[in-house]
Amino acid sequence: MDGLEPRVARLESHVEHIQTDLIDMKADVRGIRDIVTSIDKRLIAVETGMPHLATKAWVYATLAVAAAGAIGSFATLFVLIAKLH
């Protein structure tokens, strides 16, 4: 039993370090929670403040209409050029 006291003292020291590490980790988690809460609030503000942004479907439809208009304009231009010759 001679070696028991030093081993117990080492275990106690290790437990103290573990407790200190846990306290530090708790503080870190609280800080992360505050950051996440702040980001969440900002995202909600962005979502509610920008409902007018275009959807993908609207963008694709607009591009399709613009392309059709451009094709029609080129077709008209080619017809006019052909008539001039």
HTML snippet that shows the backbone in 3Dmol.js (N, CA, C, O; Angstrom):
<script src="https://3Dmol.org/build/3Dmol-min.js"></script>
<div id="view" style="width:600px;height:400px;position:relative"></div>
<script>
const pdb = `
ATOM      1  N   MET A   1       0.810  -1.200   0.000  1.00  0.00           N
ATOM      2  CA  MET A   1       0.000   0.000   0.000  1.00  0.00           C
ATOM      3  C   MET A   1       0.853   1.264   0.000  1.00  0.00           C
ATOM      4  O   MET A   1       0.333   2.376   0.088  1.00  0.00           O
ATOM      5  N   ASP A   2       2.169   1.081  -0.100  1.00  0.00           N
ATOM      6  CA  ASP A   2       3.048   2.242  -0.090  1.00  0.00           C
ATOM      7  C   ASP A   2       2.858   3.107  -1.327  1.00  0.00           C
ATOM      8  O   ASP A   2       2.970   4.331  -1.252  1.00  0.00           O
ATOM      9  N   GLY A   3       2.572   2.485  -2.460  1.00  0.00           N
ATOM     10  CA  GLY A   3       2.438   3.238  -3.692  1.00  0.00           C
ATOM     11  C   GLY A   3       1.065   3.836  -3.893  1.00  0.00           C
ATOM     12  O   GLY A   3       0.822   4.479  -4.915  1.00  0.00           O
ATOM     13  N   LEU A   4       0.162   3.645  -2.953  1.00  0.00           N
ATOM     14  CA  LEU A   4      -1.212   4.094  -3.120  1.00  0.00           C
ATOM     15  C   LEU A   4      -1.348   5.604  -3.001  1.00  0.00           C
ATOM     16  O   LEU A   4      -2.057   6.215  -3.800  1.00  0.00           O
ATOM     17  N   GLU A   5      -0.701   6.213  -2.042  1.00  0.00           N
ATOM     18  CA  GLU A   5      -0.843   7.661  -1.840  1.00  0.00           C
ATOM     19  C   GLU A   5      -0.362   8.475  -3.039  1.00  0.00           C
ATOM     20  O   GLU A   5      -1.069   9.394  -3.451  1.00  0.00           O
ATOM     21  N   PRO A   6       0.787   8.191  -3.612  1.00  0.00           N
ATOM     22  CA  PRO A   6       1.213   8.959  -4.783  1.00  0.00           C
ATOM     23  C   PRO A   6       0.265   8.782  -5.968  1.00  0.00           C
ATOM     24  O   PRO A   6       0.013   9.725  -6.719  1.00  0.00           O
ATOM     25  N   ARG A   7      -0.258   7.564  -6.126  1.00  0.00           N
ATOM     26  CA  ARG A   7      -1.197   7.329  -7.228  1.00  0.00           C
ATOM     27  C   ARG A   7      -2.490   8.096  -7.012  1.00  0.00           C
ATOM     28  O   ARG A   7      -3.046   8.648  -7.963  1.00  0.00           O
ATOM     29  N   VAL A   8      -2.978   8.141  -5.780  1.00  0.00           N
ATOM     30  CA  VAL A   8      -4.199   8.896  -5.478  1.00  0.00           C
ATOM     31  C   VAL A   8      -3.952  10.384  -5.690  1.00  0.00           C
ATOM     32  O   VAL A   8      -4.819  11.089  -6.208  1.00  0.00           O
ATOM     33  N   ALA A   9      -2.790  10.861  -5.300  1.00  0.00           N
ATOM     34  CA  ALA A   9      -2.449  12.276  -5.489  1.00  0.00           C
ATOM     35  C   ALA A   9      -2.413  12.621  -6.974  1.00  0.00           C
ATOM     36  O   ALA A   9      -2.883  13.683  -7.380  1.00  0.00           O
ATOM     37  N   ARG A  10      -1.854  11.722  -7.786  1.00  0.00           N
ATOM     38  CA  ARG A  10      -1.839  11.941  -9.241  1.00  0.00           C
ATOM     39  C   ARG A  10      -3.252  11.969  -9.793  1.00  0.00           C
ATOM     40  O   ARG A  10      -3.581  12.817 -10.623  1.00  0.00           O
ATOM     41  N   LEU A  11      -4.090  11.046  -9.337  1.00  0.00           N
ATOM     42  CA  LEU A  11      -5.482  11.019  -9.798  1.00  0.00           C
ATOM     43  C   LEU A  11      -6.197  12.304  -9.408  1.00  0.00           C
ATOM     44  O   LEU A  11      -6.934  12.870 -10.215  1.00  0.00           O
ATOM     45  N   GLU A  12      -5.988  12.769  -8.184  1.00  0.00           N
ATOM     46  CA  GLU A  12      -6.616  14.020  -7.753  1.00  0.00           C
ATOM     47  C   GLU A  12      -6.163  15.184  -8.623  1.00  0.00           C
ATOM     48  O   GLU A  12      -6.964  16.048  -8.981  1.00  0.00           O
ATOM     49  N   SER A  13      -4.880  15.205  -8.962  1.00  0.00           N
ATOM     50  CA  SER A  13      -4.352  16.266  -9.815  1.00  0.00           C
ATOM     51  C   SER A  13      -4.998  16.204 -11.200  1.00  0.00           C
ATOM     52  O   SER A  13      -5.377  17.225 -11.774  1.00  0.00           O
ATOM     53  N   HIS A  14      -5.110  14.990 -11.715  1.00  0.00           N
ATOM     54  CA  HIS A  14      -5.731  14.834 -13.028  1.00  0.00           C
ATOM     55  C   HIS A  14      -7.193  15.276 -13.002  1.00  0.00           C
ATOM     56  O   HIS A  14      -7.673  15.906 -13.945  1.00  0.00           O
ATOM     57  N   VAL A  15      -7.886  14.949 -11.942  1.00  0.00           N
ATOM     58  CA  VAL A  15      -9.291  15.342 -11.819  1.00  0.00           C
ATOM     59  C   VAL A  15      -9.409  16.865 -11.763  1.00  0.00           C
ATOM     60  O   VAL A  15     -10.325  17.430 -12.361  1.00  0.00           O
ATOM     61  N   GLU A  16      -8.516  17.526 -11.069  1.00  0.00           N
ATOM     62  CA  GLU A  16      -8.525  18.992 -11.018  1.00  0.00           C
ATOM     63  C   GLU A  16      -8.329  19.581 -12.413  1.00  0.00           C
ATOM     64  O   GLU A  16      -8.991  20.551 -12.782  1.00  0.00           O
ATOM     65  N   HIS A  17      -7.418  18.991 -13.185  1.00  0.00           N
ATOM     66  CA  HIS A  17      -7.198  19.471 -14.554  1.00  0.00           C
ATOM     67  C   HIS A  17      -8.437  19.238 -15.421  1.00  0.00           C
ATOM     68  O   HIS A  17      -8.806  20.083 -16.237  1.00  0.00           O
ATOM     69  N   ILE A  18      -9.060  18.096 -15.234  1.00  0.00           N
ATOM     70  CA  ILE A  18     -10.286  17.789 -15.990  1.00  0.00           C
ATOM     71  C   ILE A  18     -11.374  18.801 -15.642  1.00  0.00           C
ATOM     72  O   ILE A  18     -12.083  19.280 -16.528  1.00  0.00           O
ATOM     73  N   GLN A  19     -11.509  19.127 -14.362  1.00  0.00           N
ATOM     74  CA  GLN A  19     -12.516  20.110 -13.947  1.00  0.00           C
ATOM     75  C   GLN A  19     -12.229  21.477 -14.578  1.00  0.00           C
ATOM     76  O   GLN A  19     -13.141  22.150 -15.059  1.00  0.00           O
ATOM     77  N   THR A  20     -10.964  21.875 -14.571  1.00  0.00           N
ATOM     78  CA  THR A  20     -10.593  23.156 -15.182  1.00  0.00           C
ATOM     79  C   THR A  20     -10.899  23.142 -16.685  1.00  0.00           C
ATOM     80  O   THR A  20     -11.421  24.115 -17.228  1.00  0.00           O
ATOM     81  N   ASP A  21     -10.572  22.041 -17.340  1.00  0.00           N
ATOM     82  CA  ASP A  21     -10.862  21.930 -18.776  1.00  0.00           C
ATOM     83  C   ASP A  21     -12.364  22.012 -19.043  1.00  0.00           C
ATOM     84  O   ASP A  21     -12.787  22.661 -20.000  1.00  0.00           O
ATOM     85  N   LEU A  22     -13.168  21.364 -18.209  1.00  0.00           N
ATOM     86  CA  LEU A  22     -14.624  21.405 -18.379  1.00  0.00           C
ATOM     87  C   LEU A  22     -15.168  22.824 -18.197  1.00  0.00           C
ATOM     88  O   LEU A  22     -16.058  23.254 -18.929  1.00  0.00           O
ATOM     89  N   ILE A  23     -14.628  23.538 -17.223  1.00  0.00           N
ATOM     90  CA  ILE A  23     -15.061  24.927 -17.017  1.00  0.00           C
ATOM     91  C   ILE A  23     -14.734  25.762 -18.258  1.00  0.00           C
ATOM     92  O   ILE A  23     -15.552  26.562 -18.712  1.00  0.00           O
ATOM     93  N   ASP A  24     -13.526  25.564 -18.801  1.00  0.00           N
ATOM     94  CA  ASP A  24     -13.141  26.290 -20.026  1.00  0.00           C
ATOM     95  C   ASP A  24     -14.046  25.911 -21.194  1.00  0.00           C
ATOM     96  O   ASP A  24     -14.453  26.772 -21.973  1.00  0.00           O
ATOM     97  N   MET A  25     -14.360  24.630 -21.313  1.00  0.00           N
ATOM     98  CA  MET A  25     -15.219  24.169 -22.407  1.00  0.00           C
ATOM     99  C   MET A  25     -16.624  24.744 -22.283  1.00  0.00           C
ATOM    100  O   MET A  25     -17.237  25.118 -23.283  1.00  0.00           O
ATOM    101  N   LYS A  26     -17.132  24.813 -21.062  1.00  0.00           N
ATOM    102  CA  LYS A  26     -18.463  25.400 -20.853  1.00  0.00           C
ATOM    103  C   LYS A  26     -18.486  26.856 -21.301  1.00  0.00           C
ATOM    104  O   LYS A  26     -19.440  27.304 -21.936  1.00  0.00           O
ATOM    105  N   ALA A  27     -17.434  27.586 -20.967  1.00  0.00           N
ATOM    106  CA  ALA A  27     -17.358  28.992 -21.372  1.00  0.00           C
ATOM    107  C   ALA A  27     -17.302  29.092 -22.897  1.00  0.00           C
ATOM    108  O   ALA A  27     -17.950  29.956 -23.489  1.00  0.00           O
ATOM    109  N   ASP A  28     -16.532  28.214 -23.528  1.00  0.00           N
ATOM    110  CA  ASP A  28     -16.448  28.217 -24.986  1.00  0.00           C
ATOM    111  C   ASP A  28     -17.803  27.917 -25.621  1.00  0.00           C
ATOM    112  O   ASP A  28     -18.189  28.559 -26.598  1.00  0.00           O
ATOM    113  N   VAL A  29     -18.514  26.957 -25.077  1.00  0.00           N
ATOM    114  CA  VAL A  29     -19.827  26.590 -25.608  1.00  0.00           C
ATOM    115  C   VAL A  29     -20.802  27.753 -25.458  1.00  0.00           C
ATOM    116  O   VAL A  29     -21.601  28.015 -26.357  1.00  0.00           O
ATOM    117  N   ARG A  30     -20.738  28.441 -24.338  1.00  0.00           N
ATOM    118  CA  ARG A  30     -21.610  29.617 -24.159  1.00  0.00           C
ATOM    119  C   ARG A  30     -21.297  30.681 -25.211  1.00  0.00           C
ATOM    120  O   ARG A  30     -22.206  31.296 -25.768  1.00  0.00           O
ATOM    121  N   GLY A  31     -20.013  30.895 -25.479  1.00  0.00           N
ATOM    122  CA  GLY A  31     -19.621  31.865 -26.497  1.00  0.00           C
ATOM    123  C   GLY A  31     -20.109  31.448 -27.874  1.00  0.00           C
ATOM    124  O   GLY A  31     -20.601  32.279 -28.637  1.00  0.00           O
ATOM    125  N   ILE A  32     -19.978  30.172 -28.196  1.00  0.00           N
ATOM    126  CA  ILE A  32     -20.456  29.673 -29.487  1.00  0.00           C
ATOM    127  C   ILE A  32     -21.966  29.825 -29.579  1.00  0.00           C
ATOM    128  O   ILE A  32     -22.488  30.205 -30.627  1.00  0.00           O
ATOM    129  N   ARG A  33     -22.670  29.532 -28.493  1.00  0.00           N
ATOM    130  CA  ARG A  33     -24.131  29.670 -28.481  1.00  0.00           C
ATOM    131  C   ARG A  33     -24.532  31.120 -28.744  1.00  0.00           C
ATOM    132  O   ARG A  33     -25.485  31.376 -29.480  1.00  0.00           O
ATOM    133  N   ASP A  34     -23.812  32.065 -28.149  1.00  0.00           N
ATOM    134  CA  ASP A  34     -24.109  33.478 -28.381  1.00  0.00           C
ATOM    135  C   ASP A  34     -23.881  33.859 -29.843  1.00  0.00           C
ATOM    136  O   ASP A  34     -24.663  34.607 -30.430  1.00  0.00           O
ATOM    137  N   ILE A  35     -22.807  33.337 -30.420  1.00  0.00           N
ATOM    138  CA  ILE A  35     -22.514  33.630 -31.829  1.00  0.00           C
ATOM    139  C   ILE A  35     -23.599  33.046 -32.730  1.00  0.00           C
ATOM    140  O   ILE A  35     -24.066  33.716 -33.651  1.00  0.00           O
ATOM    141  N   VAL A  36     -23.998  31.813 -32.472  1.00  0.00           N
ATOM    142  CA  VAL A  36     -25.036  31.170 -33.284  1.00  0.00           C
ATOM    143  C   VAL A  36     -26.357  31.923 -33.154  1.00  0.00           C
ATOM    144  O   VAL A  36     -27.070  32.100 -34.142  1.00  0.00           O
ATOM    145  N   THR A  37     -26.681  32.359 -31.964  1.00  0.00           N
ATOM    146  CA  THR A  37     -27.910  33.137 -31.765  1.00  0.00           C
ATOM    147  C   THR A  37     -27.854  34.435 -32.556  1.00  0.00           C
ATOM    148  O   THR A  37     -28.844  34.828 -33.173  1.00  0.00           O
ATOM    149  N   SER A  38     -26.720  35.095 -32.544  1.00  0.00           N
ATOM    150  CA  SER A  38     -26.555  36.335 -33.295  1.00  0.00           C
ATOM    151  C   SER A  38     -26.694  36.087 -34.797  1.00  0.00           C
ATOM    152  O   SER A  38     -27.367  36.848 -35.492  1.00  0.00           O
ATOM    153  N   ILE A  39     -26.069  35.039 -35.294  1.00  0.00           N
ATOM    154  CA  ILE A  39     -26.173  34.700 -36.717  1.00  0.00           C
ATOM    155  C   ILE A  39     -27.611  34.374 -37.077  1.00  0.00           C
ATOM    156  O   ILE A  39     -28.098  34.799 -38.124  1.00  0.00           O
ATOM    157  N   ASP A  40     -28.295  33.628 -36.223  1.00  0.00           N
ATOM    158  CA  ASP A  40     -29.687  33.269 -36.473  1.00  0.00           C
ATOM    159  C   ASP A  40     -30.563  34.519 -36.563  1.00  0.00           C
ATOM    160  O   ASP A  40     -31.424  34.614 -37.439  1.00  0.00           O
ATOM    161  N   LYS A  41     -30.348  35.465 -35.671  1.00  0.00           N
ATOM    162  CA  LYS A  41     -31.127  36.709 -35.708  1.00  0.00           C
ATOM    163  C   LYS A  41     -30.866  37.472 -36.994  1.00  0.00           C
ATOM    164  O   LYS A  41     -31.789  38.026 -37.593  1.00  0.00           O
ATOM    165  N   ARG A  42     -29.599  37.503 -37.423  1.00  0.00           N
ATOM    166  CA  ARG A  42     -29.278  38.220 -38.668  1.00  0.00           C
ATOM    167  C   ARG A  42     -29.887  37.526 -39.877  1.00  0.00           C
ATOM    168  O   ARG A  42     -30.355  38.195 -40.799  1.00  0.00           O
ATOM    169  N   LEU A  43     -29.889  36.197 -39.890  1.00  0.00           N
ATOM    170  CA  LEU A  43     -30.493  35.470 -41.004  1.00  0.00           C
ATOM    171  C   LEU A  43     -31.993  35.722 -41.081  1.00  0.00           C
ATOM    172  O   LEU A  43     -32.548  35.881 -42.168  1.00  0.00           O
ATOM    173  N   ILE A  44     -32.642  35.758 -39.933  1.00  0.00           N
ATOM    174  CA  ILE A  44     -34.073  36.050 -39.909  1.00  0.00           C
ATOM    175  C   ILE A  44     -34.324  37.444 -40.457  1.00  0.00           C
ATOM    176  O   ILE A  44     -35.276  37.654 -41.210  1.00  0.00           O
ATOM    177  N   ALA A  45     -33.475  38.402 -40.085  1.00  0.00           N
ATOM    178  CA  ALA A  45     -33.624  39.767 -40.585  1.00  0.00           C
ATOM    179  C   ALA A  45     -33.444  39.812 -42.100  1.00  0.00           C
ATOM    180  O   ALA A  45     -34.166  40.532 -42.789  1.00  0.00           O
ATOM    181  N   VAL A  46     -32.495  39.054 -42.616  1.00  0.00           N
ATOM    182  CA  VAL A  46     -32.275  39.017 -44.061  1.00  0.00           C
ATOM    183  C   VAL A  46     -33.469  38.379 -44.759  1.00  0.00           C
ATOM    184  O   VAL A  46     -33.929  38.879 -45.785  1.00  0.00           O
ATOM    185  N   GLU A  47     -33.973  37.275 -44.207  1.00  0.00           N
ATOM    186  CA  GLU A  47     -35.113  36.592 -44.821  1.00  0.00           C
ATOM    187  C   GLU A  47     -36.353  37.473 -44.847  1.00  0.00           C
ATOM    188  O   GLU A  47     -37.074  37.498 -45.844  1.00  0.00           O
ATOM    189  N   THR A  48     -36.603  38.185 -43.781  1.00  0.00           N
ATOM    190  CA  THR A  48     -37.807  39.013 -43.728  1.00  0.00           C
ATOM    191  C   THR A  48     -37.633  40.314 -44.493  1.00  0.00           C
ATOM    192  O   THR A  48     -38.616  40.906 -44.938  1.00  0.00           O
ATOM    193  N   GLY A  49     -36.401  40.764 -44.650  1.00  0.00           N
ATOM    194  CA  GLY A  49     -36.152  42.033 -45.320  1.00  0.00           C
ATOM    195  C   GLY A  49     -36.002  41.916 -46.822  1.00  0.00           C
ATOM    196  O   GLY A  49     -35.958  42.933 -47.515  1.00  0.00           O
ATOM    197  N   MET A  50     -35.922  40.707 -47.340  1.00  0.00           N
ATOM    198  CA  MET A  50     -35.704  40.545 -48.770  1.00  0.00           C
ATOM    199  C   MET A  50     -36.684  39.568 -49.423  1.00  0.00           C
ATOM    200  O   MET A  50     -36.257  38.659 -50.135  1.00  0.00           O
ATOM    201  N   PRO A  51     -37.966  39.737 -49.199  1.00  0.00           N
ATOM    202  CA  PRO A  51     -38.900  38.802 -49.835  1.00  0.00           C
ATOM    203  C   PRO A  51     -39.050  39.069 -51.332  1.00  0.00           C
ATOM    204  O   PRO A  51     -39.632  38.255 -52.050  1.00  0.00           O
ATOM    205  N   HIS A  52     -38.534  40.194 -51.805  1.00  0.00           N
ATOM    206  CA  HIS A  52     -38.686  40.572 -53.199  1.00  0.00           C
ATOM    207  C   HIS A  52     -37.646  39.950 -54.118  1.00  0.00           C
ATOM    208  O   HIS A  52     -37.688  40.176 -55.327  1.00  0.00           O
ATOM    209  N   LEU A  53     -36.723  39.182 -53.582  1.00  0.00           N
ATOM    210  CA  LEU A  53     -35.697  38.592 -54.426  1.00  0.00           C
ATOM    211  C   LEU A  53     -36.306  37.578 -55.392  1.00  0.00           C
ATOM    212  O   LEU A  53     -37.264  36.878 -55.065  1.00  0.00           O
ATOM    213  N   ALA A  54     -35.734  37.520 -56.569  1.00  0.00           N
ATOM    214  CA  ALA A  54     -36.256  36.645 -57.616  1.00  0.00           C
ATOM    215  C   ALA A  54     -36.002  35.176 -57.285  1.00  0.00           C
ATOM    216  O   ALA A  54     -34.983  34.814 -56.698  1.00  0.00           O
ATOM    217  N   THR A  55     -36.953  34.356 -57.677  1.00  0.00           N
ATOM    218  CA  THR A  55     -36.774  32.909 -57.531  1.00  0.00           C
ATOM    219  C   THR A  55     -36.083  32.391 -58.791  1.00  0.00           C
ATOM    220  O   THR A  55     -36.011  33.096 -59.798  1.00  0.00           O
ATOM    221  N   LYS A  56     -35.581  31.174 -58.735  1.00  0.00           N
ATOM    222  CA  LYS A  56     -34.939  30.582 -59.908  1.00  0.00           C
ATOM    223  C   LYS A  56     -35.925  30.484 -61.067  1.00  0.00           C
ATOM    224  O   LYS A  56     -35.567  30.770 -62.210  1.00  0.00           O
ATOM    225  N   ALA A  57     -37.158  30.083 -60.783  1.00  0.00           N
ATOM    226  CA  ALA A  57     -38.155  29.951 -61.839  1.00  0.00           C
ATOM    227  C   ALA A  57     -38.393  31.285 -62.529  1.00  0.00           C
ATOM    228  O   ALA A  57     -38.516  31.340 -63.753  1.00  0.00           O
ATOM    229  N   TRP A  58     -38.458  32.360 -61.751  1.00  0.00           N
ATOM    230  CA  TRP A  58     -38.677  33.683 -62.340  1.00  0.00           C
ATOM    231  C   TRP A  58     -37.497  34.070 -63.220  1.00  0.00           C
ATOM    232  O   TRP A  58     -37.689  34.610 -64.310  1.00  0.00           O
ATOM    233  N   VAL A  59     -36.282  33.801 -62.762  1.00  0.00           N
ATOM    234  CA  VAL A  59     -35.088  34.138 -63.540  1.00  0.00           C
ATOM    235  C   VAL A  59     -35.075  33.343 -64.841  1.00  0.00           C
ATOM    236  O   VAL A  59     -34.812  33.902 -65.906  1.00  0.00           O
ATOM    237  N   TYR A  60     -35.357  32.034 -64.763  1.00  0.00           N
ATOM    238  CA  TYR A  60     -35.362  31.213 -65.970  1.00  0.00           C
ATOM    239  C   TYR A  60     -36.441  31.672 -66.947  1.00  0.00           C
ATOM    240  O   TYR A  60     -36.203  31.722 -68.153  1.00  0.00           O
ATOM    241  N   ALA A  61     -37.607  32.002 -66.443  1.00  0.00           N
ATOM    242  CA  ALA A  61     -38.685  32.475 -67.313  1.00  0.00           C
ATOM    243  C   ALA A  61     -38.300  33.787 -67.976  1.00  0.00           C
ATOM    244  O   ALA A  61     -38.559  33.978 -69.164  1.00  0.00           O
ATOM    245  N   THR A  62     -37.693  34.682 -67.235  1.00  0.00           N
ATOM    246  CA  THR A  62     -37.265  35.969 -67.789  1.00  0.00           C
ATOM    247  C   THR A  62     -36.199  35.763 -68.864  1.00  0.00           C
ATOM    248  O   THR A  62     -36.235  36.407 -69.913  1.00  0.00           O
ATOM    249  N   LEU A  63     -35.259  34.869 -68.600  1.00  0.00           N
ATOM    250  CA  LEU A  63     -34.231  34.587 -69.603  1.00  0.00           C
ATOM    251  C   LEU A  63     -34.833  33.960 -70.858  1.00  0.00           C
ATOM    252  O   LEU A  63     -34.405  34.271 -71.969  1.00  0.00           O
ATOM    253  N   ALA A  64     -35.810  33.090 -70.692  1.00  0.00           N
ATOM    254  CA  ALA A  64     -36.461  32.462 -71.846  1.00  0.00           C
ATOM    255  C   ALA A  64     -37.176  33.510 -72.683  1.00  0.00           C
ATOM    256  O   ALA A  64     -37.080  33.486 -73.910  1.00  0.00           O
ATOM    257  N   VAL A  65     -37.883  34.421 -72.051  1.00  0.00           N
ATOM    258  CA  VAL A  65     -38.592  35.477 -72.777  1.00  0.00           C
ATOM    259  C   VAL A  65     -37.590  36.383 -73.485  1.00  0.00           C
ATOM    260  O   VAL A  65     -37.801  36.768 -74.636  1.00  0.00           O
ATOM    261  N   ALA A  66     -36.499  36.722 -72.795  1.00  0.00           N
ATOM    262  CA  ALA A  66     -35.475  37.577 -73.413  1.00  0.00           C
ATOM    263  C   ALA A  66     -34.837  36.877 -74.602  1.00  0.00           C
ATOM    264  O   ALA A  66     -34.599  37.503 -75.635  1.00  0.00           O
ATOM    265  N   ALA A  67     -34.559  35.589 -74.470  1.00  0.00           N
ATOM    266  CA  ALA A  67     -33.965  34.836 -75.581  1.00  0.00           C
ATOM    267  C   ALA A  67     -34.928  34.773 -76.758  1.00  0.00           C
ATOM    268  O   ALA A  67     -34.524  34.942 -77.908  1.00  0.00           O
ATOM    269  N   ALA A  68     -36.197  34.530 -76.471  1.00  0.00           N
ATOM    270  CA  ALA A  68     -37.193  34.487 -77.550  1.00  0.00           C
ATOM    271  C   ALA A  68     -37.280  35.842 -78.241  1.00  0.00           C
ATOM    272  O   ALA A  68     -37.387  35.909 -79.465  1.00  0.00           O
ATOM    273  N   GLY A  69     -37.237  36.910 -77.474  1.00  0.00           N
ATOM    274  CA  GLY A  69     -37.265  38.251 -78.055  1.00  0.00           C
ATOM    275  C   GLY A  69     -36.045  38.512 -78.913  1.00  0.00           C
ATOM    276  O   GLY A  69     -36.161  39.097 -79.990  1.00  0.00           O
ATOM    277  N   ALA A  70     -34.877  38.089 -78.453  1.00  0.00           N
ATOM    278  CA  ALA A  70     -33.642  38.282 -79.218  1.00  0.00           C
ATOM    279  C   ALA A  70     -33.685  37.482 -80.508  1.00  0.00           C
ATOM    280  O   ALA A  70     -33.285  37.980 -81.561  1.00  0.00           O
ATOM    281  N   ILE A  71     -34.162  36.259 -80.439  1.00  0.00           N
ATOM    282  CA  ILE A  71     -34.276  35.426 -81.645  1.00  0.00           C
ATOM    283  C   ILE A  71     -35.241  36.073 -82.636  1.00  0.00           C
ATOM    284  O   ILE A  71     -34.969  36.117 -83.835  1.00  0.00           O
ATOM    285  N   GLY A  72     -36.361  36.572 -82.134  1.00  0.00           N
ATOM    286  CA  GLY A  72     -37.328  37.256 -83.000  1.00  0.00           C
ATOM    287  C   GLY A  72     -36.731  38.492 -83.642  1.00  0.00           C
ATOM    288  O   GLY A  72     -36.972  38.756 -84.820  1.00  0.00           O
ATOM    289  N   SER A  73     -35.958  39.248 -82.889  1.00  0.00           N
ATOM    290  CA  SER A  73     -35.330  40.460 -83.439  1.00  0.00           C
ATOM    291  C   SER A  73     -34.322  40.110 -84.521  1.00  0.00           C
ATOM    292  O   SER A  73     -34.277  40.763 -85.564  1.00  0.00           O
ATOM    293  N   PHE A  74     -33.512  39.085 -84.280  1.00  0.00           N
ATOM    294  CA  PHE A  74     -32.546  38.672 -85.299  1.00  0.00           C
ATOM    295  C   PHE A  74     -33.257  38.155 -86.548  1.00  0.00           C
ATOM    296  O   PHE A  74     -32.822  38.430 -87.666  1.00  0.00           O
ATOM    297  N   ALA A  75     -34.335  37.417 -86.367  1.00  0.00           N
ATOM    298  CA  ALA A  75     -35.090  36.901 -87.515  1.00  0.00           C
ATOM    299  C   ALA A  75     -35.634  38.056 -88.341  1.00  0.00           C
ATOM    300  O   ALA A  75     -35.556  38.039 -89.569  1.00  0.00           O
ATOM    301  N   THR A  76     -36.182  39.055 -87.668  1.00  0.00           N
ATOM    302  CA  THR A  76     -36.702  40.235 -88.369  1.00  0.00           C
ATOM    303  C   THR A  76     -35.579  40.960 -89.097  1.00  0.00           C
ATOM    304  O   THR A  76     -35.761  41.395 -90.234  1.00  0.00           O
ATOM    305  N   LEU A  77     -34.436  41.093 -88.467  1.00  0.00           N
ATOM    306  CA  LEU A  77     -33.288  41.755 -89.085  1.00  0.00           C
ATOM    307  C   LEU A  77     -32.833  41.004 -90.329  1.00  0.00           C
ATOM    308  O   LEU A  77     -32.542  41.620 -91.354  1.00  0.00           O
ATOM    309  N   PHE A  78     -32.770  39.687 -90.248  1.00  0.00           N
ATOM    310  CA  PHE A  78     -32.349  38.890 -91.415  1.00  0.00           C
ATOM    311  C   PHE A  78     -33.350  39.015 -92.568  1.00  0.00           C
ATOM    312  O   PHE A  78     -32.962  39.078 -93.734  1.00  0.00           O
ATOM    313  N   VAL A  79     -34.625  39.048 -92.229  1.00  0.00           N
ATOM    314  CA  VAL A  79     -35.658  39.206 -93.269  1.00  0.00           C
ATOM    315  C   VAL A  79     -35.506  40.559 -93.948  1.00  0.00           C
ATOM    316  O   VAL A  79     -35.603  40.656 -95.171  1.00  0.00           O
ATOM    317  N   LEU A  80     -35.269  41.602 -93.163  1.00  0.00           N
ATOM    318  CA  LEU A  80     -35.100  42.941 -93.751  1.00  0.00           C
ATOM    319  C   LEU A  80     -33.855  43.010 -94.625  1.00  0.00           C
ATOM    320  O   LEU A  80     -33.878  43.620 -95.694  1.00  0.00           O
ATOM    321  N   ILE A  81     -32.765  42.386 -94.173  1.00  0.00           N
ATOM    322  CA  ILE A  81     -31.533  42.383 -94.971  1.00  0.00           C
ATOM    323  C   ILE A  81     -31.763  41.632 -96.282  1.00  0.00           C
ATOM    324  O   ILE A  81     -31.295  42.050 -97.341  1.00  0.00           O
ATOM    325  N   ALA A  82     -32.488  40.519 -96.195  1.00  0.00           N
ATOM    326  CA  ALA A  82     -32.771  39.728 -97.401  1.00  0.00           C
ATOM    327  C   ALA A  82     -33.605  40.519 -98.379  1.00  0.00           C
ATOM    328  O   ALA A  82     -33.389  40.411 -99.586  1.00  0.00           O
ATOM    329  N   LYS A  83     -34.567  41.324 -97.898  1.00  0.00           N
ATOM    330  CA  LYS A  83     -35.407  42.119 -98.770  1.00  0.00           C
ATOM    331  C   LYS A  83     -34.614  43.256 -99.430  1.00  0.00           C
ATOM    332  O   LYS A  83     -34.918  43.659-100.553  1.00  0.00           O
ATOM    333  N   LEU A  84     -33.610  43.761 -98.736  1.00  0.00           N
ATOM    334  CA  LEU A  84     -32.798  44.838 -99.289  1.00  0.00           C
ATOM    335  C   LEU A  84     -31.877  44.367-100.397  1.00  0.00           C
ATOM    336  O   LEU A  84     -31.472  45.170-101.237  1.00  0.00           O
ATOM    337  N   HIS A  85     -31.542  43.114-100.422  1.00  0.00           N
ATOM    338  CA  HIS A  85     -30.657  42.589-101.464  1.00  0.00           C
ATOM    339  C   HIS A  85     -31.436  42.114-102.594  1.00  0.00           C
ATOM    340  O   HIS A  85     -30.870  41.634-103.576  1.00  0.00           O
TER     341      HIS A  85
END
`;
const viewer = $3Dmol.createViewer("view");
viewer.addModel(pdb, "pdb");
viewer.setStyle({}, {cartoon: {color: "spectrum"}});
viewer.zoomTo();
viewer.render();
</script>
